[in-house]
Amino acid sequence: MEKKRIESVDILRGITIVAMILVNTPGDWGHVYPLLLHAEWHGLTPTDLIFPFFLFIVGISIYFAYKNKPNSKSVYKKITVRSLKLIGLGLFLNLFLPYFPFVSDFETLRFPGVLQRIGIVFFISSVLYLNCNWKSLVTISALILVGYWLFLGFMPFPNLHGVSPTFDRAPNNWANYLDLNLLGKHMWQPDYDPEGMISTLPAVVTCVSGILIGKLLDGLTKVRYLFFVGLGLLLSGYLFHIYFPINKALWSSSFVLVTSGWGTLILAIIYYLRDVKKYRFGTVFKYVGMNAITIYFLSSFISKSMYLIKVGEDSNVHAWLYEIIFVHEFLSPKFSSLLYGLTVVSFYVLLGYLLYRKKIFIKV
């Protein structure tokens, strides 16, 4: 008999996707409430929690998807194919849309991206899970977090004599330095990429933390265990922040611990309300969570397309709709921008509901 799904996981996944769409589709990027923006460098805003939450949930899904699967070639093949699909979809968004309908210049094409990181992290984390017990996963995670801190903070630069490494946004930051030398112009910003090469390694730990929480959830008898683990992760993360600042762009070790802690605590609250108390809480987010990648991809594709389709000489579909429908004298610019984002979110929630009702679940 198939074990009943843990609905709180689907709900948290849906909340994460809804939040991701909201922060990615304001009406006007020049007028956005600070809480809906990433921290400029060091620090943490609610927006900074979204991507690590998704990787955290990917880890939980890995646990339940592969806990009874044999360590076989067919399983590795499925993992590899899924990873390549995610990477391919991410590259498609970067490659096709910026140049549509004319493919002209690839010199500045961005290689990294959200879906690319999800694909890489999914592959590495799945392989680790299939080959390691939970104690080994904890040990590997600890070694990565400590090693990443030591490397970025203390490894001397071979070609920059007398220059000490830093965690700031600077050329002598190892993460930025490696990305610049390995990726060149194929980055989000000229000097760094938030989904860069070396920062993908601690992102794997975020996913592994989800695997370990999945193990804790499996047969969980007391919800307080989740709260204890979440508080422990938060405490260790904020203590680590003293030595290695919380930073999403670097995916710093303290960032991993703090975001995994918040993810565990929020999951614990939802789990208690939905899976323990059986309150009909968060069902609307469950609809989105059941087709998370599909809805995220469509939201990115449609949003970018709306910027590319021209209306007149100096406008596009996005700007035209925003100005006509959402911009009014009696609304502040930031509220108008937020209202546009909420409307977009409502559309994708409705789409998630329709897919759920039709029992259409698209697996990438």
Secondary structure, DSSP 4 states (H G I P E B T S, - for coil): -PPPP-HHHHHHHHHHHHHHHHHH--S-TTS--GGGS--SSBS--GGGGHHHHHHHHHHHHHHHHHTT--S-HHHHHHHHHHHHHHHHHHHHHHHTGGGTT-----TT-----HHHHHHHHHHHHHHHHHH--HHHHHHHHHHHHHHHHHHHHHPPPSSSTT----SSSSTT-HHHHHHHHHHTT-SSSSS--TT-STTHHHHHHHHHHHHHHHHHHTT---THHHHHHHHHHHHHHHHHTTTS--BTTTT-HHHHHHHHHHHHHHHHHHIIIIIIS----SHHHHHHHTTHHHHHHHHHHHHHHHHHSEETTTEEHHHHHIIIII--TTS-HHHHHHHHHHHHHHHHHHHHHHHHHTT-----
